[in-house]
C-alpha cells in the first residue's frame, strides 16, 4: 500500500497538468491584428472635359515684306539724308537728296534744244504750206516741193529727239530725290552723306506698312493638320502675347530638316512691342475634343514615368492601392489628360500619391 501512494500522486499530477493544457486551449482564439493603413486619402475619379486641341511650334518674328530703296542715278554726290533707322515714313516721302546742279544744267540745255527744234519745225511747216498753195502753178519744181516736205519730216524727228532728251534729263532730276515706295518703318540705312552712288546701290530698307508676321517651323505631320485661317496665339516672353491667323503654308519642306514654314499674320504686332528677329512660341488652335483628365495632385512622378494609385475594394474604410503607369497628354488648368492606363470608372487616390507604394493599405476619407 505504501508503494502504491507515490504512483497515485504522480498519476494525479499528470492528469491535472493535462487538464490545464486542455483548459488553456479550450478558450477563445486570439484576435488577428489588421494591417496598419499607410495614409488617409480622399478619392477622385477621372472626368471627361471638353478641351481645346492645340499644336505648339517655335519660330521667328519677321517682316511681312521688305522694300529695298536704291539709287537710280550715277555720278552724283549724296547731299542730304533725311531719315534714320526706326523712323516711320509715308509713301512718297523724300528720304535723301543727291546734288542736282549738273542735272539742272542738263535740263536747261535740253529745254533750249527743244525750243530750237520747235522753231525749225514751225519754219518747215510754213514752207510746206506755201508749197501747197502754189502747187501746179509752176512756181516751184517738183524737186523743191519734195525738199520742203522732207525738211518738215526731219524737223519733226528732231523735235521728238529733243523732247526725249528733255524727258530723260527731267527723269534724272526726279531721281535726285530718293522717295519712299510705301508706308512703313526704315529697317536699314546704308546711305552715307557725301558718297557718290551707282545705279541700283541699296540706300535704305523699308518694312512695308510696318507689318510683321510669325514664321513657325513645323514637321510634315503637323503641317497636315493646319490650313489657312487657323487662329494662333503667339507669345514672346517678357514682351507680349498677340493673336494672329495662318496666312499660308509653305509649298515645300526644307530638304535637310524636313520641316516646313507656316506664315502667320500678326496685325498690330509692332504696336505691342514685337520686332523683326524676335524668337517666339505659338499655339495653333485646332478645335475642341473630349479628354479623360485627373487632377495634377493625383499623379506621382517616379523614374521619369507618371503613375497613379488605383483603389481596390473597400472594406471597413480600408482599401489596398495598386500603382498604375499612365501616359499623359495635354495639361488643362491643373489637370492632365490621360491617354492610357486607366478608365473613367476607376477610383484613384486624390493626393499624397508620392508617399505610397504598390500594395499599401490606405484609409479612405469620405468627402
C-alpha atoms as a printed R data frame, in Angstrom:
    type eleno elety resid chain resno       x       y        z
1   ATOM     1    CA   UNK     A     1   0.000   0.000    0.000
2   ATOM     2    CA   UNK     A     2   2.850   2.370    0.803
3   ATOM     3    CA   UNK     A     3   4.421   1.721   -2.599
4   ATOM     4    CA   UNK     A     4   1.131   2.487   -4.366
5   ATOM     5    CA   UNK     A     5   0.745   6.056   -2.970
6   ATOM     6    CA   UNK     A     6   3.652   7.666   -4.921
7   ATOM     7    CA   UNK     A     7   2.371   6.149   -8.125
8   ATOM     8    CA   UNK     A     8  -1.108   7.526   -7.479
9   ATOM     9    CA   UNK     A     9   0.301  11.010   -6.754
10  ATOM    10    CA   UNK     A    10   2.306  11.019   -9.999
11  ATOM    11    CA   UNK     A    11  -0.708   9.937  -11.987
12  ATOM    12    CA   UNK     A    12  -2.839  12.637  -10.395
13  ATOM    13    CA   UNK     A    13  -0.210  15.334  -11.182
14  ATOM    14    CA   UNK     A    14  -0.005  14.345  -14.842
15  ATOM    15    CA   UNK     A    15  -3.778  14.383  -15.169
16  ATOM    16    CA   UNK     A    16  -4.015  17.863  -13.659
17  ATOM    17    CA   UNK     A    17  -1.264  19.138  -15.988
18  ATOM    18    CA   UNK     A    18  -3.060  17.712  -18.991
19  ATOM    19    CA   UNK     A    19  -6.291  19.247  -17.824
20  ATOM    20    CA   UNK     A    20  -4.653  22.676  -17.547
21  ATOM    21    CA   UNK     A    21  -3.308  22.477  -21.030
22  ATOM    22    CA   UNK     A    22  -6.706  21.400  -22.303
23  ATOM    23    CA   UNK     A    23  -8.406  24.260  -20.483
24  ATOM    24    CA   UNK     A    24  -5.917  26.746  -21.916
25  ATOM    25    CA   UNK     A    25  -6.556  25.627  -25.488
26  ATOM    26    CA   UNK     A    26 -10.299  25.476  -24.999
27  ATOM    27    CA   UNK     A    27 -10.501  29.309  -24.571
28  ATOM    28    CA   UNK     A    28 -11.365  31.814  -27.386
29  ATOM    29    CA   UNK     A    29  -8.709  32.223  -30.188
30  ATOM    30    CA   UNK     A    30  -6.526  35.392  -30.181
31  ATOM    31    CA   UNK     A    31  -7.781  38.236  -32.356
32  ATOM    32    CA   UNK     A    32  -5.720  38.821  -35.591
33  ATOM    33    CA   UNK     A    33  -4.409  42.427  -35.931
34  ATOM    34    CA   UNK     A    34  -5.487  44.327  -39.109
35  ATOM    35    CA   UNK     A    35  -2.761  45.910  -41.342
36  ATOM    36    CA   UNK     A    36  -1.983  49.454  -40.325
37  ATOM    37    CA   UNK     A    37  -3.044  51.981  -43.032
38  ATOM    38    CA   UNK     A    38  -0.113  53.861  -44.629
39  ATOM    39    CA   UNK     A    39  -2.105  57.036  -45.256
40  ATOM    40    CA   UNK     A    40  -5.573  58.526  -45.047
41  ATOM    41    CA   UNK     A    41  -6.664  59.562  -48.527
42  ATOM    42    CA   UNK     A    42  -9.575  61.009  -50.458
43  ATOM    43    CA   UNK     A    43 -10.916  59.521  -53.673
44  ATOM    44    CA   UNK     A    44 -11.140  61.014  -57.131
45  ATOM    45    CA   UNK     A    45 -12.428  59.603  -60.409
46  ATOM    46    CA   UNK     A    46 -11.291  60.561  -63.918
47  ATOM    47    CA   UNK     A    47 -13.612  63.033  -65.635
48  ATOM    48    CA   UNK     A    48 -14.293  63.937  -69.245
49  ATOM    49    CA   UNK     A    49 -13.585  67.581  -70.152
50  ATOM    50    CA   UNK     A    50 -14.194  69.418  -73.423
51  ATOM    51    CA   UNK     A    51 -10.771  70.903  -74.055
52  ATOM    52    CA   UNK     A    52  -9.058  72.715  -76.929
53  ATOM    53    CA   UNK     A    53  -6.793  70.880  -79.342
54  ATOM    54    CA   UNK     A    54  -3.599  72.864  -79.828
55  ATOM    55    CA   UNK     A    55  -0.336  72.497  -81.683
56  ATOM    56    CA   UNK     A    56   2.783  74.188  -80.324
57  ATOM    57    CA   UNK     A    57   5.622  75.409  -82.535
58  ATOM    58    CA   UNK     A    58   8.598  77.749  -82.438
59  ATOM    59    CA   UNK     A    59   9.698  80.366  -84.926
60  ATOM    60    CA   UNK     A    60  10.821  83.933  -85.505
61  ATOM    61    CA   UNK     A    61   9.066  87.239  -85.957
62  ATOM    62    CA   UNK     A    62   9.837  88.603  -89.422
63  ATOM    63    CA   UNK     A    63   8.903  91.496  -91.649
64  ATOM    64    CA   UNK     A    64   5.929  90.718  -93.882
65  ATOM    65    CA   UNK     A    65   7.780  92.295  -96.821
66  ATOM    66    CA   UNK     A    66  10.906  94.423  -97.045
67  ATOM    67    CA   UNK     A    67  11.308  97.005  -99.800
68  ATOM    68    CA   UNK     A    68  14.815  97.939 -100.950
69  ATOM    69    CA   UNK     A    69  15.152 101.603 -101.873
70  ATOM    70    CA   UNK     A    70  18.222 102.253 -104.008
71  ATOM    71    CA   UNK     A    71  19.917 104.898 -106.113
72  ATOM    72    CA   UNK     A    72  18.632 105.305 -109.660
73  ATOM    73    CA   UNK     A    73  21.248 107.816 -110.800
74  ATOM    74    CA   UNK     A    74  25.031 107.804 -111.136
75  ATOM    75    CA   UNK     A    75  27.946 110.198 -110.704
76  ATOM    76    CA   UNK     A    76  26.104 112.420 -108.222
77  ATOM    77    CA   UNK     A    77  27.056 113.151 -104.616
78  ATOM    78    CA   UNK     A    78  24.615 112.405 -101.798
79  ATOM    79    CA   UNK     A    79  23.936 115.829 -100.268
80  ATOM    80    CA   UNK     A    80  21.280 115.102  -97.642
81  ATOM    81    CA   UNK     A    81  19.943 112.108  -95.689
82  ATOM    82    CA   UNK     A    82  16.605 112.889  -94.043
83  ATOM    83    CA   UNK     A    83  15.655 109.686  -92.193
84  ATOM    84    CA   UNK     A    84  17.264 107.250  -89.768
85  ATOM    85    CA   UNK     A    85  16.691 103.590  -88.868
86  ATOM    86    CA   UNK     A    86  13.460 103.101  -86.951
87  ATOM    87    CA   UNK     A    87  11.636 106.136  -88.318
88  ATOM    88    CA   UNK     A    88   8.149 105.835  -89.766
89  ATOM    89    CA   UNK     A    89   7.776 107.128  -93.307
90  ATOM    90    CA   UNK     A    90   4.901 107.703  -95.702
91  ATOM    91    CA   UNK     A    91   4.674 106.710  -99.339
92  ATOM    92    CA   UNK     A    92   6.225 109.443 -101.491
93  ATOM    93    CA   UNK     A    93   8.224 110.963  -98.628
94  ATOM    94    CA   UNK     A    94  11.712 112.251  -99.559
95  ATOM    95    CA   UNK     A    95  14.330 110.141  -97.795
96  ATOM    96    CA   UNK     A    96  17.523 111.597  -99.299
97  ATOM    97    CA   UNK     A    97  18.719 114.142 -101.872
98  ATOM    98    CA   UNK     A    98  21.531 113.988 -104.434
99  ATOM    99    CA   UNK     A    99  23.330 117.071 -105.690
100 ATOM   100    CA   UNK     A   100  21.402 118.242 -108.779
101 ATOM   101    CA   UNK     A   101  23.474 121.210 -110.040
102 ATOM   102    CA   UNK     A   102  24.768 119.412 -113.119
103 ATOM   103    CA   UNK     A   103  21.360 117.860 -113.750
104 ATOM   104    CA   UNK     A   104  19.683 121.276 -113.747
105 ATOM   105    CA   UNK     A   105  22.208 122.476 -116.312
106 ATOM   106    CA   UNK     A   106  21.480 119.466 -118.499
107 ATOM   107    CA   UNK     A   107  17.749 120.134 -118.168
108 ATOM   108    CA   UNK     A   108  18.215 123.751 -119.258
109 ATOM   109    CA   UNK     A   109  20.254 122.646 -122.282
110 ATOM   110    CA   UNK     A   110  17.643 120.087 -123.276
111 ATOM   111    CA   UNK     A   111  14.889 122.683 -122.977
112 ATOM   112    CA   UNK     A   112  16.854 125.050 -125.284
113 ATOM   113    CA   UNK     A   113  17.357 122.303 -127.851
114 ATOM   114    CA   UNK     A   114  13.651 121.531 -127.741
115 ATOM   115    CA   UNK     A   115  12.788 125.191 -128.338
116 ATOM   116    CA   UNK     A   116  15.171 125.261 -131.306
117 ATOM   117    CA   UNK     A   117  13.614 122.090 -132.690
118 ATOM   118    CA   UNK     A   118  10.142 123.623 -132.293
119 ATOM   119    CA   UNK     A   119  11.241 126.714 -134.249
120 ATOM   120    CA   UNK     A   120  12.754 124.641 -137.043
121 ATOM   121    CA   UNK     A   121   9.609 122.551 -137.243
122 ATOM   122    CA   UNK     A   122   7.428 125.683 -137.433
123 ATOM   123    CA   UNK     A   123   9.542 127.026 -140.287
124 ATOM   124    CA   UNK     A   124   9.417 123.718 -142.149
125 ATOM   125    CA   UNK     A   125   5.635 123.511 -141.740
126 ATOM   126    CA   UNK     A   126   5.285 127.081 -143.091
127 ATOM   127    CA   UNK     A   127   7.343 126.207 -146.165
128 ATOM   128    CA   UNK     A   128   5.196 123.135 -146.789
129 ATOM   129    CA   UNK     A   129   2.037 125.249 -146.504
130 ATOM   130    CA   UNK     A   130   3.363 127.734 -149.100
131 ATOM   131    CA   UNK     A   131   4.398 124.930 -151.423
132 ATOM   132    CA   UNK     A   132   0.886 123.518 -151.290
133 ATOM   133    CA   UNK     A   133  -0.561 126.936 -152.192
134 ATOM   134    CA   UNK     A   134   1.489 127.259 -155.398
135 ATOM   135    CA   UNK     A   135   1.341 123.631 -156.327
136 ATOM   136    CA   UNK     A   136   0.502 123.260 -160.005
137 ATOM   137    CA   UNK     A   137   1.369 126.901 -160.859
138 ATOM   138    CA   UNK     A   138   4.902 126.012 -161.929
139 ATOM   139    CA   UNK     A   139   6.493 128.430 -159.454
140 ATOM   140    CA   UNK     A   140   8.190 125.555 -157.654
141 ATOM   141    CA   UNK     A   141   9.573 122.491 -159.228
142 ATOM   142    CA   UNK     A   142   8.576 119.066 -158.017
143 ATOM   143    CA   UNK     A   143  12.080 118.612 -156.573
144 ATOM   144    CA   UNK     A   144  11.802 121.805 -154.487
145 ATOM   145    CA   UNK     A   145   8.350 120.799 -153.241
146 ATOM   146    CA   UNK     A   146   9.669 117.371 -152.244
147 ATOM   147    CA   UNK     A   147  12.543 119.037 -150.369
148 ATOM   148    CA   UNK     A   148  10.089 121.102 -148.296
149 ATOM   149    CA   UNK     A   149   8.112 118.015 -147.349
150 ATOM   150    CA   UNK     A   150  11.317 116.166 -146.436
151 ATOM   151    CA   UNK     A   151  12.540 119.107 -144.368
152 ATOM   152    CA   UNK     A   152   9.278 119.067 -142.420
153 ATOM   153    CA   UNK     A   153   9.689 115.355 -141.589
154 ATOM   154    CA   UNK     A   154  13.293 115.925 -140.472
155 ATOM   155    CA   UNK     A   155  12.192 118.848 -138.289
156 ATOM   156    CA   UNK     A   156   9.504 116.686 -136.674
157 ATOM   157    CA   UNK     A   157  12.023 113.925 -135.931
158 ATOM   158    CA   UNK     A   158  14.482 116.413 -134.421
159 ATOM   159    CA   UNK     A   159  11.742 117.851 -132.263
160 ATOM   160    CA   UNK     A   160  10.839 114.345 -130.989
161 ATOM   161    CA   UNK     A   161  14.507 113.688 -130.257
162 ATOM   162    CA   UNK     A   162  14.859 116.954 -128.351
163 ATOM   163    CA   UNK     A   163  11.687 116.188 -126.411
164 ATOM   164    CA   UNK     A   164  13.035 112.753 -125.483
165 ATOM   165    CA   UNK     A   165  16.299 114.265 -124.302
166 ATOM   166    CA   UNK     A   166  14.422 116.745 -122.129
167 ATOM   167    CA   UNK     A   167  12.288 113.956 -120.675
168 ATOM   168    CA   UNK     A   168  15.441 111.972 -119.896
169 ATOM   169    CA   UNK     A   169  17.008 114.914 -118.081
170 ATOM   170    CA   UNK     A   170  13.822 115.610 -116.163
171 ATOM   171    CA   UNK     A   171  13.771 111.950 -115.093
172 ATOM   172    CA   UNK     A   172  17.379 112.259 -113.887
173 ATOM   173    CA   UNK     A   173  16.361 115.351 -111.958
174 ATOM   174    CA   UNK     A   174  13.483 113.398 -110.372
175 ATOM   175    CA   UNK     A   175  15.866 110.615 -109.355
176 ATOM   176    CA   UNK     A   176  17.995 113.052 -107.394
177 ATOM   177    CA   UNK     A   177  15.218 112.766 -104.794
178 ATOM   178    CA   UNK     A   178  15.087 109.341 -103.109
179 ATOM   179    CA   UNK     A   179  11.421 108.592 -102.416
180 ATOM   180    CA   UNK     A   180   9.742 106.059 -100.090
181 ATOM   181    CA   UNK     A   181   7.953 103.452 -102.189
182 ATOM   182    CA   UNK     A   182   5.385 102.637  -99.450
183 ATOM   183    CA   UNK     A   183   4.347 103.411  -95.895
184 ATOM   184    CA   UNK     A   184   6.492 101.672  -93.313
185 ATOM   185    CA   UNK     A   185   9.484 101.687  -90.988
186 ATOM   186    CA   UNK     A   186  13.109 102.186  -92.040
187 ATOM   187    CA   UNK     A   187  14.835  98.956  -91.004
188 ATOM   188    CA   UNK     A   188  18.257  99.581  -92.544
189 ATOM   189    CA   UNK     A   189  20.258 102.545  -93.846
190 ATOM   190    CA   UNK     A   190  23.423 102.319  -95.919
191 ATOM   191    CA   UNK     A   191  23.163 105.828  -97.408
192 ATOM   192    CA   UNK     A   192  26.289 107.821  -96.486
193 ATOM   193    CA   UNK     A   193  26.419 111.580  -96.734
194 ATOM   194    CA   UNK     A   194  28.859 112.699  -99.431
195 ATOM   195    CA   UNK     A   195  29.079 109.287 -101.129
196 ATOM   196    CA   UNK     A   196  28.737 109.003 -104.902
197 ATOM   197    CA   UNK     A   197  26.170 106.323 -105.606
198 ATOM   198    CA   UNK     A   198  25.875 103.959 -108.541
199 ATOM   199    CA   UNK     A   199  22.588 102.860 -110.125
200 ATOM   200    CA   UNK     A   200  20.970 100.043 -108.123
201 ATOM   201    CA   UNK     A   201  23.044 100.642 -104.996
202 ATOM   202    CA   UNK     A   202  20.969  99.995 -101.839
203 ATOM   203    CA   UNK     A   203  20.387 103.065  -99.685
204 ATOM   204    CA   UNK     A   204  17.516 102.038  -97.374
205 ATOM   205    CA   UNK     A   205  15.396  99.041  -96.425
206 ATOM   206    CA   UNK     A   206  11.764  99.540  -95.532
207 ATOM   207    CA   UNK     A   207   9.399  97.205  -93.632
208 ATOM   208    CA   UNK     A   208   6.297  97.716  -95.729
209 ATOM   209    CA   UNK     A   209   3.313  99.053  -93.762
210 ATOM   210    CA   UNK     A   210   5.227  98.125  -90.571
211 ATOM   211    CA   UNK     A   211   3.547  94.752  -90.928
212 ATOM   212    CA   UNK     A   212   5.016  91.736  -89.119
213 ATOM   213    CA   UNK     A   213   4.428  88.001  -89.314
214 ATOM   214    CA   UNK     A   214   5.446  84.894  -87.400
215 ATOM   215    CA   UNK     A   215   7.187  82.150  -89.353
216 ATOM   216    CA   UNK     A   216   6.686  78.889  -87.465
217 ATOM   217    CA   UNK     A   217   8.675  75.752  -88.218
218 ATOM   218    CA   UNK     A   218   6.615  72.531  -88.119
219 ATOM   219    CA   UNK     A   219   7.037  68.933  -89.191
220 ATOM   220    CA   UNK     A   220   5.313  67.429  -92.204
221 ATOM   221    CA   UNK     A   221   2.811  65.597  -89.951
222 ATOM   222    CA   UNK     A   222   1.998  68.805  -88.068
223 ATOM   223    CA   UNK     A   223   1.618  70.785  -91.293
224 ATOM   224    CA   UNK     A   224  -1.031  68.313  -92.454
225 ATOM   225    CA   UNK     A   225  -3.210  69.444  -89.506
226 ATOM   226    CA   UNK     A   226  -3.018  73.132  -90.425
227 ATOM   227    CA   UNK     A   227  -4.719  75.302  -93.013
228 ATOM   228    CA   UNK     A   228  -5.190  78.970  -93.847
229 ATOM   229    CA   UNK     A   229  -7.302  80.908  -91.369
230 ATOM   230    CA   UNK     A   230  -6.412  78.829  -88.280
231 ATOM   231    CA   UNK     A   231  -6.247  81.026  -85.163
232 ATOM   232    CA   UNK     A   232  -2.857  81.333  -83.467
233 ATOM   233    CA   UNK     A   233  -1.611  82.763  -80.179
234 ATOM   234    CA   UNK     A   234   1.998  83.938  -80.403
235 ATOM   235    CA   UNK     A   235   3.976  84.615  -77.243
236 ATOM   236    CA   UNK     A   236   7.280  86.464  -76.951
237 ATOM   237    CA   UNK     A   237   8.473  86.019  -73.352
238 ATOM   238    CA   UNK     A   238   8.599  89.236  -71.329
239 ATOM   239    CA   UNK     A   239   7.293  91.254  -74.301
240 ATOM   240    CA   UNK     A   240   3.745  90.469  -75.416
241 ATOM   241    CA   UNK     A   241   1.211  87.838  -76.408
242 ATOM   242    CA   UNK     A   242  -0.607  88.545  -79.653
243 ATOM   243    CA   UNK     A   243  -3.294  86.883  -81.724
244 ATOM   244    CA   UNK     A   244  -2.925  86.026  -85.389
245 ATOM   245    CA   UNK     A   245  -4.123  83.818  -88.218
246 ATOM   246    CA   UNK     A   246  -2.375  81.471  -90.606
247 ATOM   247    CA   UNK     A   247  -1.946  83.221  -93.944
248 ATOM   248    CA   UNK     A   248  -0.499  80.319  -95.930
249 ATOM   249    CA   UNK     A   249   1.651  77.208  -95.666
250 ATOM   250    CA   UNK     A   250   4.979  76.857  -97.436
251 ATOM   251    CA   UNK     A   251   4.576  74.734 -100.586
252 ATOM   252    CA   UNK     A   252   7.844  72.857  -99.951
253 ATOM   253    CA   UNK     A   253   9.796  71.460  -96.980
254 ATOM   254    CA   UNK     A   254  13.435  72.006  -96.145
255 ATOM   255    CA   UNK     A   255  15.463  69.172  -97.662
256 ATOM   256    CA   UNK     A   256  17.754  68.961  -94.625
257 ATOM   257    CA   UNK     A   257  15.392  69.230  -91.641
258 ATOM   258    CA   UNK     A   258  12.223  68.011  -93.449
259 ATOM   259    CA   UNK     A   259  10.359  70.831  -91.731
260 ATOM   260    CA   UNK     A   260   8.212  73.498  -93.340
261 ATOM   261    CA   UNK     A   261   7.269  77.102  -92.589
262 ATOM   262    CA   UNK     A   262   3.838  78.368  -91.636
263 ATOM   263    CA   UNK     A   263   3.275  82.099  -92.201
264 ATOM   264    CA   UNK     A   264   1.070  83.755  -89.583
265 ATOM   265    CA   UNK     A   265  -0.223  87.326  -89.901
266 ATOM   266    CA   UNK     A   266   0.136  89.414  -86.731
267 ATOM   267    CA   UNK     A   267  -1.985  92.576  -87.063
268 ATOM   268    CA   UNK     A   268  -0.763  95.469  -84.892
269 ATOM   269    CA   UNK     A   269   2.112  93.358  -83.564
270 ATOM   270    CA   UNK     A   270   4.567  96.255  -83.834
271 ATOM   271    CA   UNK     A   271   2.391  98.458  -81.633
272 ATOM   272    CA   UNK     A   272   2.558  95.774  -78.901
273 ATOM   273    CA   UNK     A   273   6.345  95.793  -78.836
274 ATOM   274    CA   UNK     A   274   7.196  92.968  -81.226
275 ATOM   275    CA   UNK     A   275  10.168  93.427  -83.524
276 ATOM   276    CA   UNK     A   276  11.511  91.515  -86.504
277 ATOM   277    CA   UNK     A   277  14.069  88.928  -85.414
278 ATOM   278    CA   UNK     A   278  12.461  88.088  -82.055
279 ATOM   279    CA   UNK     A   279  12.074  84.402  -81.148
280 ATOM   280    CA   UNK     A   280   8.509  83.376  -80.331
281 ATOM   281    CA   UNK     A   281   6.497  80.322  -79.363
282 ATOM   282    CA   UNK     A   282   2.974  79.906  -80.628
283 ATOM   283    CA   UNK     A   283  -0.086  77.688  -80.297
284 ATOM   284    CA   UNK     A   284  -2.348  76.809  -83.208
285 ATOM   285    CA   UNK     A   285  -5.981  76.283  -82.189
286 ATOM   286    CA   UNK     A   286  -7.301  73.165  -83.945
287 ATOM   287    CA   UNK     A   287 -10.752  72.883  -82.336
288 ATOM   288    CA   UNK     A   288 -12.130  71.073  -79.259
289 ATOM   289    CA   UNK     A   289 -12.202  67.440  -78.158
290 ATOM   290    CA   UNK     A   290 -13.235  65.416  -75.075
291 ATOM   291    CA   UNK     A   291 -10.351  64.411  -72.815
292 ATOM   292    CA   UNK     A   292 -10.168  61.998  -69.847
293 ATOM   293    CA   UNK     A   293  -8.485  64.054  -67.108
294 ATOM   294    CA   UNK     A   294  -7.356  63.769  -63.491
295 ATOM   295    CA   UNK     A   295  -6.068  66.414  -61.069
296 ATOM   296    CA   UNK     A   296  -2.342  67.039  -61.070
297 ATOM   297    CA   UNK     A   297  -2.153  66.092  -57.348
298 ATOM   298    CA   UNK     A   298  -3.229  62.524  -58.168
299 ATOM   299    CA   UNK     A   299  -0.041  61.937  -60.179
300 ATOM   300    CA   UNK     A   300   3.272  60.592  -58.913
301 ATOM   301    CA   UNK     A   301   6.423  61.004  -60.981
302 ATOM   302    CA   UNK     A   302   8.919  58.199  -60.480
303 ATOM   303    CA   UNK     A   303  11.998  57.355  -62.535
304 ATOM   304    CA   UNK     A   304  10.790  59.540  -65.367
305 ATOM   305    CA   UNK     A   305   7.345  57.953  -65.613
306 ATOM   306    CA   UNK     A   306   3.932  59.044  -64.348
307 ATOM   307    CA   UNK     A   307   1.851  56.855  -62.062
308 ATOM   308    CA   UNK     A   308  -1.488  56.894  -60.255
309 ATOM   309    CA   UNK     A   309  -2.705  54.706  -57.384
310 ATOM   310    CA   UNK     A   310  -5.935  52.850  -58.044
311 ATOM   311    CA   UNK     A   311  -8.035  51.787  -55.061
312 ATOM   312    CA   UNK     A   312  -9.142  48.187  -54.658
313 ATOM   313    CA   UNK     A   313 -12.386  47.006  -52.986
314 ATOM   314    CA   UNK     A   314 -13.185  48.927  -49.824
315 ATOM   315    CA   UNK     A   315 -13.610  47.062  -46.514
316 ATOM   316    CA   UNK     A   316 -14.476  48.925  -43.308
317 ATOM   317    CA   UNK     A   317 -12.970  52.125  -44.668
318 ATOM   318    CA   UNK     A   318  -9.728  50.456  -45.790
319 ATOM   319    CA   UNK     A   319  -8.515  49.585  -49.289
320 ATOM   320    CA   UNK     A   320  -5.381  48.362  -50.996
321 ATOM   321    CA   UNK     A   321  -3.809  50.519  -53.711
322 ATOM   322    CA   UNK     A   322  -2.253  49.425  -56.986
323 ATOM   323    CA   UNK     A   323   0.387  51.514  -58.735
324 ATOM   324    CA   UNK     A   324  -0.656  52.109  -62.379
325 ATOM   325    CA   UNK     A   325   1.578  53.611  -65.056
326 ATOM   326    CA   UNK     A   326  -0.238  56.197  -67.204
327 ATOM   327    CA   UNK     A   327   0.512  58.117  -70.385
328 ATOM   328    CA   UNK     A   328  -0.045  61.864  -70.147
329 ATOM   329    CA   UNK     A   329  -1.470  64.125  -72.813
330 ATOM   330    CA   UNK     A   330  -2.381  67.808  -72.587
331 ATOM   331    CA   UNK     A   331  -2.207  69.934  -69.476
332 ATOM   332    CA   UNK     A   332  -5.530  71.598  -68.793
333 ATOM   333    CA   UNK     A   333  -5.612  74.144  -65.948
334 ATOM   334    CA   UNK     A   334  -4.420  71.986  -63.064
335 ATOM   335    CA   UNK     A   335  -5.487  68.733  -64.723
336 ATOM   336    CA   UNK     A   336  -3.742  66.333  -67.083
337 ATOM   337    CA   UNK     A   337  -5.213  64.381  -69.935
338 ATOM   338    CA   UNK     A   338  -4.686  60.621  -69.540
339 ATOM   339    CA   UNK     A   339  -4.160  58.832  -72.831
340 ATOM   340    CA   UNK     A   340  -3.807  55.289  -71.457
341 ATOM   341    CA   UNK     A   341  -3.618  53.281  -68.223
342 ATOM   342    CA   UNK     A   342  -6.968  53.961  -66.544
343 ATOM   343    CA   UNK     A   343 -10.687  54.083  -67.346
344 ATOM   344    CA   UNK     A   344 -13.441  56.527  -66.276
345 ATOM   345    CA   UNK     A   345 -14.868  54.163  -63.606
346 ATOM   346    CA   UNK     A   346 -11.557  53.745  -61.727
347 ATOM   347    CA   UNK     A   347 -11.293  55.161  -58.195
348 ATOM   348    CA   UNK     A   348  -7.941  56.847  -57.588
349 ATOM   349    CA   UNK     A   349  -6.048  58.327  -54.658
350 ATOM   350    CA   UNK     A   350  -6.662  62.077  -54.944
351 ATOM   351    CA   UNK     A   351  -3.489  63.293  -53.204
352 ATOM   352    CA   UNK     A   352  -0.427  62.066  -51.383
353 ATOM   353    CA   UNK     A   353   0.472  59.586  -54.111
354 ATOM   354    CA   UNK     A   354   4.156  60.421  -53.668
355 ATOM   355    CA   UNK     A   355   4.084  58.785  -50.216
356 ATOM   356    CA   UNK     A   356   2.539  55.480  -51.313
357 ATOM   357    CA   UNK     A   357   3.905  52.226  -52.668
358 ATOM   358    CA   UNK     A   358   2.261  49.462  -54.647
359 ATOM   359    CA   UNK     A   359   0.167  47.249  -52.349
360 ATOM   360    CA   UNK     A   360  -0.122  49.735  -49.468
361 ATOM   361    CA   UNK     A   361  -3.321  49.835  -47.415
362 ATOM   362    CA   UNK     A   362  -4.952  53.243  -47.042
363 ATOM   363    CA   UNK     A   363  -7.836  54.618  -45.038
364 ATOM   364    CA   UNK     A   364 -10.475  56.284  -47.218
365 ATOM   365    CA   UNK     A   365 -11.841  59.612  -46.070
366 ATOM   366    CA   UNK     A   366 -15.287  60.287  -47.425
367 ATOM   367    CA   UNK     A   367 -15.882  63.869  -48.596
